Amino acid sequence: MTPASNARNPWPIAIVAVFIVFAIFIIIFIAWATHQREDLVAANYYENEVRYQQQLDRLNQTRPLAAQVAVSYDAAQRSIVITLPGAQARVAAGRIHLYRPSDARLDRDVPLAVNPEGVQCLDARELRPGLWKVRVQWSANGKDYFFDQSVMVSPAQT
């Protein structure tokens, strides 16, 4: 036998090694992917989808009042100001949902409690700076209404 015939061919070992490394990579990737947080728009997303027509009806009811409904952020007072039509101020009942698109754990619900002029101020000092969607849903005179507005909460000035 010649010395060259005793040498092993490295290709079978290299091919098996590549498959083993690939399998380990896939296992690690699957383990990592299963531990990632999955935030849907809402915890009961599919139930909310079924009620979509009711939401469209609320939006259509609100459309004629759009000029009288407003949501804004007052940076000087660090507050979110919600304004409803003055005619509905005394009879309006509902809720305000503060929705943080980047982190569902920060979402908040606040009862709607407008003053006689139809204005409610929410303290935004405890809210994290960034984009918030303010969703106001209320009922007045037997009709349901909905208004959605994005606001950018700025960080505290020192």
DABELZI-V370355 format. One record per backbone hydrogen bond with DSSP energy under -1.0 kcal/mol. NH is the residue of the N-H (numbers start at 0). CO is the residue of the C=O. Records with the same first field share a line. If there is no record, write none. Layout:
# DABELZI-V370355
NH->CO, CO
This chain:
# DABELZI-V370355
13->9
14->10
15->11
16->12
17->13
18->14
19->15
20->16
21->17
22->18
23->19
24->20
25->21
26->22
27->23
28->24
29->25
30->26
31->27
32->28
33->29
35->32
44->41
47->43
48->44
49->45
50->46
51->48
54->50
55->51
56->52
57->53
58->54
59->55
60->56
61->57
62->58
64->61
65->62
67->64
69->82
71->80
73->78
77->73
78->73
79->121
80->71
81->119
82->69
83->117
87->84
91->87
92->138
94->136
95->109
96->134
97->107
98->132
102->99
105->102
106->103
107->97
109->95
111->93
114->118
117->114
119->81
121->79
123->77
129->152
131->150
132->98
133->148
134->96
135->146
136->94
137->144
138->92
139->142
142->139
144->137
146->135
148->133
150->131
152->129
